[in-house]
Amino acid sequence: MNRFKPALLASSLICAVVAPAYAQDQADSVFNEAALAQFGALHALDLLNQLPTFVLTEGSNERGLSGASSNVLIDGVVPLSKSDSIETLLRQLPMSQIAGLELYTGQHPFSQLSEYTQVVNILIKDQDTTLDWRAELHSQHSDHELSEAMVSMQTRHADWHHSASVKWVNNLAYSSGELLQYTDVQSDQATDTEREHFAEREQGVQLALISRTQLRSGSLQLNASAQQTDWLTRYRWTPALPAPVNGTKDIEQVDEYELGFDWQRQTHTDWQMQLTGLARREQSDLSIQEWLGQTPPKATFEQREHAREQVLRLAYSDPSHYLQPSLGIEGSYNSVTADTKSEGETETSKVTETRFEPFVAASWQVTPKWQLSGKLALEQATLKSGQNSTQSQQHRLLKPQLKLGYDLSADSQLTFSAQHQAEQLDFGLFQSSQSSGFARTQNGSKQLKPMQYTELMLTWQYARAEWFEFTLSPLYQWQQDIHEYQVQSNGNGAIVNAGRARYFGLDTEWSISTHYVLSDSRVELSYAWRDARYADPLSGPRPITGITPHELTIGFRRDQARLSWGVEAFLPTRFREYYHNEILTERANTELSVFVQTQIGSGLSLRAEMNTLNKAKYQYTRVLYEPDRSHSPKRREILNEMIQPQLSLTLSGHL
């Protein structure tokens, strides 16, 4: 039993109803337009990557709005789009549209982002008609072509401010490698070899529109987007022995549509109301085809999927009150239907979820140096799965959060946070899937509960002006109902709830000024460590699946208004997944990248970037067992993969 959770719940309740205070949370750093110009950034993502010790975090936000998808706000509003990652959205926001930036590194007034310690609020300009454009040329191996083009426009009409964008993408990824197969796991002599050639192309177009207006006592923002993306993934294997070439081809088309709104209103009292809504639809068609020699490709796996989501969130808050109270409720409905054809069999699966989550939150400035904030939410969800919704499960979960901050000095701050959360279920786990690269088929889960965890984290932030700053964050989690692969009755694997695990880690970011060597330059270090302990019924104690123990990145950059350049090194990593009859280990060698960015003229910028400068090298090792991992290894496969250097040239302008 987790004895910490009752204490955390009591503390959150106390924080939500008690006490006297001093002031509201203010941004720790505020950058106006002139200060932002010193970064020489092209877009919002480029800007955030240059903020010392700030880490852009993208969380799990499969459904609903209560779990914010990232620690970034735009004009105080959580980005509503789910069709793109937060990095993609930030790349589409040019610097010419940004008026300022607010950085919070401890306490902040945004209850919807209460799980984050670092939060950035990007302020958008209210300006007349402007036009921004960007074109990117990509070169790798023997392929040289335009990979992305985007045009965005801002304009005013009556009391409305509109921002529209059109983006076209044509991305290509290519790698080659050698597959070695060993029938004797102890032998270093391969019994069979094959050459692998992998290519993946993404082509698509996206239209997006954001309209804002100031009302008499508030504001209204409307969002709309539509995009179509086509994916083509090809594997080709050439055996070393005289045998026909074989391969697979994955063809997928995805259509997505979104509508959203955010209405904020100031009441006659000091309370503010915020009503947010989102409606989303998605359809995807996937066909996996296999071919041998000169024979025509034959479809071995086909799947059509329909997904839709409707969500509404109502919140009231009083930021002028010494407790900064907020309360509200969110309701959402999600459904995913998939029709799958595999090995001559047809399967229809459907998953629906109806979820309600009321919440209350408050923040208390205990003394000038101590700050306390808390949030308490009650998640109530009904999940139905199966062709006729034959499987049904309900859960009610209290999700308390508590954050205590202490200012050690003007340059140093400690933040202790504790929370109990549940990871949102991935509806894709209820559907059958197939991996072309490793010829692996997974069943859809019949019943699955969300993984829960109680987390303790301590964050220490220190900054010595013009010399260095760092952030250090150790964390510990008690996890239950974790997700692991287990064998099913037909011999395939599926994700199931597998009990409890202990999870721990450490994150640290360092920014060290080297202005005494070279003006406007700095060294940046980023390190993450993760480990976990899980009692595997097949093989005994081990880490949970999907762990990367160590990640270390070292970079040097010089940022100036007219010319910026830098070099970055990604040190070797290891990633491991545990299946019922297989252990897959992915190892990546050191990768180097460099960039140069300059202002060519008024409103015109050029950026040249070389990724995998030293040829990226990956090794995938599959250790296979029969019938499962409780027995000795039967055979193994090693795929040595290499990615050629990638050159990209980006030209952007502002009119």
N, C-alpha and C positions, 0 to 999 in steps of 0.2 A: 504493500500500500504506500502511496506517496503522501507522507505526513506533512509535506510542505504546502500542499494545495489549500487546506482549510485556513492556514495562517495567511496565505496570500489573499484569499477571498475576504477575510475579515479586514485586512489592511486596506483593500480596495474600497470596501464599504465605508470605512472610517474616512478615507480620503475624499470620498464623494459627498460626505455630509458635514464635515467639520471645518471650521476655522479662520482666524484672522490673518491678514496678509499685508503685502506692501505694494506690489505693482504687477502689471501684466508682463508676459514674456515678450522680450524685445529681441530682434535679430542680433546675433553675435557679430555679424559682419554684413555691411550694406555696400553694394557696388553700384554706383551710378553709371551713366552711359560713358562718361570720360574715363572712369576707372576700368570699365570693361574693354575699352579700346586698346588698353595696354597689352591685353592678351593676344590680340591679332587673330582671334578665332573666326572660323568660317560660319559656324552654326552653333546651336545650343549644346549639342553633344561635345563638340570640340572644346567649348568653353568649360563645361563641367569636368572634362578630363584634365583640364589644366588647373583646376582649383586644388591647392595643396591639401593633402590628406583626406579630401572628400571622396567617398566611394559611392558610385551610382549603384543602387540596389534595386533589383527587380524581383518582387515576390510572386507568390502564387495567387492569381486572381482569375481562376477559371470561370467563376460564377459570382455574380453580385458585385456590390461596391464597398462592402464593409471591410474587406481586406484589401487595402490600397495596393495597387500593382507595383508601385515604386515610391521612393522617397523624394519625388519631385512634384511640385505644384506649378501650375501656370495660371497666373493672376489669382492665386488662392484657391484654385479649383483642381481637383484630381483629374488628369486627362481621362476622358471618357472612352476613347477608342480602345477596343480589344483586338482589332484586326491586325495591329502592328505592335511590336515590342516598344518599350519606352525609348530604346536607343534609336529605332527607326523614326519615331515621332520627333525626337530631338534633332535628328539630322535634317528633318524637313522644316525646322524653324531657323531661318537665317538670322544672323546677328543684327542686320539692319532693322529687324522688327522688335528687338529686345531693348527695353528702356532701362532696366536695372535688374538687380538680383539680390535676394535676401538669403543669408546663410544662417541656419540655426544648428548649433553643435551640441546642445544639451536639451534643455526644456524648450517646448514650442507650443503655440496655441491651437494646433490642428489635431483635434481628437481623432479624426479619421486616419491619421498617420501616427497614432500613439505608440506603435511597436517600433518606430524608428527613432534613433538618437540624432542622426544627422538628417536635416531636411533643407531643401532648397526651394525657394519660391521665385519663379521667373516672372518678371513684370513686362507686359507687352505695351508697345507704343500705341497711342491713339493718334494716328496720322492720316494724311490724305493719301491719294492714290500713289502706290509704289509698286514696282515690279522687281522680283528677284528670280534669278535663274541659276541653274547649276548643271554642268555636263561632266561626266566621268568616263575616261577612256581606260580600258583594262587590257593588259598584255601579259600573257602567260604561255609558255611553250611556243607553239606556232599560231596561237590565237591572238588577234589584235582587233578589238572592236569597241564600239560605244556600249558601255555597260549600264549607264543610268543617265536620265535626263529629267529635270524637274523645273517647273515654272510655278511660282506662287505670286499672288497679287493681293494687295490690301487696298481697300477703297471704302469711301463713306457714301451713304445714300440716306438722306433725311437724318434720322437719329440713330441709324444703324451703322455699325462698323463691320465690314465683311472681309474675311480672309479665305481665299480660294486657292487650291493647288492641284496640279496635274503632275503625276509622276509615271515614268515609263522605266522598266527595269529589264535588263538582258544580261544576267549574270551567268558565268560559266566557271565551274570548278573541275580541275583535272588532276589525276594522280596515277602513278604506275607502281607496280610492286611485284614481288615474287612470293608465291605460296609454297611452303615446304610442308610435306605431310610425313609423319612418323608413325609407323605401326607399333614400334617399340619406344615407349616413353623414356626409357633410359638411354637410348641410342642417340648419337649425334649425326647419324647417317640417314638422310631423308630417303624414303622409299619412292616418293613421287614429288614432282615439282610442276608448277604452272606459273605462267606470267599473267598478271592481272592488269587490266586497264580500266580505270574508272572515270566517268565523265557525268557531270550533272549540270543541267541548264535550267535556269529560272527565267521565265518571261512573263511580264504582266503589266497592267496599267491600273492606276488608282486615281480616283477623283475624290476630293475632300472639300468641305465647306464649313466654316465656323462663322457665325453671325452673333454679334453682341450689341446690346443697347442698354442705356441707362434709363431706368424707370424713375418715377417720382420719389419712390422710397426704396429703391433697390436696383437690381440689374437682372438681365435675362440673357442667357447664352444658348444658342441652338447649334447642334453638330449633325452633320450628315456625311457619310462616306460610302463609296462603292468601289470594289476592286475585284479583278479577275487575275488569277495566277495560274500559269501552266508549268508543270514540272516534268522534266524528262531525265531519268536516271538510268545509266547503262553500265553494266559490268560485262567485261569480256575476258574469258580465260583461255589461254593458249597452252595446251599441255606440252611438256618437254618431249614425251614419246610421240611417235606418229599416231595422232588421233585428231578427230575433228575439233575445230574451235567451237566453244559453246559460250553461252552468256544469258543474261537476263536484261529485261527492259521494263522499267516502271514508268507508267504514264499517268499523271494525275492532274486534274483541273479543279481549282477551288474558286468558288464565287462567294463573296461576302458583302453584306449590306448592314449598315448601322444608322440608327437615328438616336439622338440623345438631346437632353436639355438640362440646364441648371438655372433655377430661379432663386434669387436671394432677395429677401425683403426685410426692411427694418420696421419693426412694429412700433406702436405708440409708446411702449416702454423701451427699455434698453435691450430687449431681446431681439435676436435676429433669427429669421426663418430661412431654411435652405431646403428646397425640394429638387431632387435630382432623379432623372429617369433615363433608361436606356433600353432600346429594343434592337435585337441583333438576329440575323439569319445567315446561315452558311450551308452551302451544298458542295460536296466533294465527290469526285468520281475517280477511282483508282483501279488500274489494270496492271497486273504483273505478268509479264510474258517471258517464256523461256524458249531458247532456240538452240539447235545443234547442227553444226555444219551449214549446209545450204538449205536445210528444211525451213519452212516458214515458221515464224514465232507462234507459239501456242499459249493462250491465256491459262494460267494455273491458279490465279487468285484475282477475284474482282470484288470490289466493294463500293457501294453508293451510300453516302451518309448525309443525313439532313439534321441540322442542329438549329435550335432557336432559343432565345433568352429574352425575358422581360423582367426588368427590375425597377423598383421605385424605392427611394430613400427620403425620409423626412427627418429633419433635425432642427432643434432650437438651441440657441446658445446666447450667452451674455458675456462677451469679451471684456466689457467695462467693469464687471463685478470682480471683487477681489478673489473669488473662487473660480472665475471663468467657467461656470457650469455649462454643460451641454447635455441634451438628451434627445432621443429619437428612436426611430424604428426603420428597419429595411425589410422589404419583402421581395422575393424573386421566384420565378418559375423557369426551369430549364428542361429541355428534352433533347435527346439524341436518338435517332433511328438509323440503323445500319442494315442493309441487305448485302449479304456476303455469299459468294460462290467460291468454293474451294474443294478440289479433288472430287468434282462431280456432285457435291452436296451443296444445298442451299440453306442458309440460316438467316433468320431475321431477329435482330435484337433491338430492344428499346429500353431506354433509361430515362426516367423523369425524376425531378427533384423539386419539391415545394419547400421554401425555406423562409422563416421569419426570424429577425434578430433585433429585439429592443436593446437599447444601451443607455448608460448614464456615465458621465465623465466630469472631472473637476481638476483644477490645478491650484495649488496653495503655495504662496511664497512664505515659508515658515519664518525665516529671518533673511536679512540681506544676502546671506551666503548659502542658505538651505532652501531647496525647492522640492515640493512633493506633488506628484500628479498621479491620477489613477483613472481607470476605466473598467466598467463591469458590463459585460454583454451576455445575453442568454440566447444561444443558437438553438432553434427548434426546426428540425428538418424531417421530411418524409421522402424516402427514396424508394422508387419502384423499378424493378428490372425484370427482364424476361419478355418473351413475345407478347404475352397477354397480361403483363404486369403481375405475374404470379408470385414474384419474390418482392416482399415489402418489408422495410425496416424503418423505424423511427428512432430519433435520438434527441435528447435535450442536454445541452452542455453549457455550463457556466464558464465564461472566459474572462477571468480577472487579469488586469494588467496594473503594475505598480512601478513607478519610476521615482527615484530619490537622487537629487543632484546636490553637489556640494562644491562651492568655489574655493579651491585651496588658495588661490591667489588670482591676480588679474590675468595671469598667463596659464593657469592650470585649473582643470575641472575634473571632478569624478562624478560618474553617473552609474548608479546601481539600478538594474531593472529586473523585474520578475514577472512572468506571465504564464498562463496556461492557455494553449491554443490547440486547434485541430486543423490539420492540413485538408484542403479541399480535395475531394475525390476527383480523379481524372476519369471522365466517362469513357475514354478510350480503353480503359482496363476491362470494361464489360464486353468488349468486342474482340473477335478473333483478329489476329494480325500476323503478318509474315515479313521476315527480314530477308531481302534478296542477297545481301552481302554475305550472310552466314547461314543461309538455307535453314532458317529457324522459324517454326510456326508456333504461335502462342494462342491458347484458348482464351475466350472472354470469361471473366469471373462471374460467378452466379450471385454471390453475396459478398459484399465488401464494406467494411466500416472505415471511416476516416482515421488516419493515424493521429493520436493526441500526444502532446508533450508539455511538460512543465520545464521552463527554462529560467536559469539564473545567468545574468551577464553583468560584468563590471567593465565600464569604459573609462579610460584615463586619457584625457586630451591635454597636451602641453604645447605651448608656442612661445618661443623666444624670438622676439622681433628681429628680422633680418638675418637670422642665423639658421634656425631649424624649427620644425614642428612635427609632432607625431601623435598618433592615436593607437592605443593598445586596448584590445577587447578580448579577454578570456570568457568562455561560456561553457555551460554544462546543461544537459537535458536529460530528463527521465522520459523515455518514449514508451508508448503502449499501442497495441494494435498495429505494429509496424507492417510494412508491405514487403513480402519476399516471394520469390518464385518457388512453386512446389508442383510436383507431378500430378496429372489428372488421370482419369480412368482410361483415356485413349492414348496415353503415353506422352502427350504434349504437356507443356508447362503452362501455368497461369499464376497471376499475382493473387495472393491470399493474405489474410491477417495472420501474423506469425508470432504474436506475443510481445515481449518487452525487450528493450535495449537501453543501454546507457551511451550517451553521445556527448563528446566534448571537443572543444576546439579553441583556436586562438587566431585573431586577426590583428594585424598591425600595418599601419601606413606611416611612412617617413618622407619628409620633404626637407632636404638639407641644402641651404643656400651655398653656392660656390662663387658668389660675386667677387670675392677677393682673388679668384683665379681668372674669371671671365664674367664681365658684367651681365646682369639679367639672366643668370644661369642657375640651375639647381640639379641635384641628384634626387631621384625618387625611388623608393623601395616599397614593395608591397608583398606581404607574406601572409599565407593562410595555412593553418594546420588543422586537420580533422582526424578523428578516430572514434571508434564505437565498439561496444562489446555486446554480442548477441549469442545466445545459446542455441546453436544450430542442431536440430535433432539428427541430422545426417552426419555431420563431421565435428561437432563440438563447438567450443567458443571461437568466434571469428568476428571481424567487423561486419556491419550491415552492407548490403549491396550498394554500389554507386558511390563509394568513398574515394576521394583523391587526397591522400595523406598530406602532401606538401605542394604548395604552389608559391613560387618566388619569381617576382619580376623586378628587374633593375633597369632604370632608365636615366638618361642625361638629356636635358633639353635647355634651349635658350630661346626665350620668348621676347620678341620686340615688336613694336607696332608695324614695322616695314618688313622684317625678315625674322622668321622663326625656323629652328631646325632641332632635330633630336635623334637619338638612337635608343633602342629598347631591346632588352634581352629577356626572353622567357626561358627559365631554366627547366631541366627535365622534370616531367610529371609521370605519375602512375595512377591509373584508374582501373577498378576491378568490379566485375559483376558476377554474382553467383546464381547459376541456374540449377535445376534439380539434377542435371546430368552433365554439367559443364561449368568450368571457371574461365571467364574471359578476362584477360589482362591487357590493357592498352598502355603502351609506354611512348612518350613523346620526348624526343631529344631537344637540345637547346635550339631556340629559334631567335633570329635577329631581324629587326626591322628598323628602317630609317625613314625620315621624312624631312622635307624642306618646303617651307611655305613663304610666299612673298606677295606683296602688293604691287601689281604691274602698273596700275594707274588709279584714277579716282573711281572707286566702286568696283574694281576688277582685281580678283585674287587668283593665284595659281598655287596648287599644292601637288607635290610629287611625293609618292610614297612607295617604298619597296618592302614588301612583306616576304617572309621566309627567304631572306637574303642568302642564307647559307644552305638552302635546300632543306626543307623540313623533312624529318625522318620519323616515321611511326612504326611501331612493332605491335602486332596483335597476336597474342598467344592464346590458343584455345586448348585446354586440357579436358578431354572427353572421357566420361565414365559410363559404364554399363552395369546394371540398369540405372544407378544413381550414384551420388557422391559418397555414399556410405561404403562403396567398394573401391578397389584399387583403380587407378587411371588405366584406360584401355588404349588410348592413342592421343596424339596431340598434333596441332597444326600451328604453324608460325607464318604470318604474313608480314613481310618487310615492305613498307610503303614509303614512297618518296614524292614530295610535292615540289615542283619547280618554283623558282622565284617569281613573284607576282608584282608587276609594276602597274601603278594606277596614277593617272594624271587627272586632276580635278580643276576645272575652270569655272569660276562663279562670278556673278556680277550683280549690280544693283542699279536700277534706273529710277 
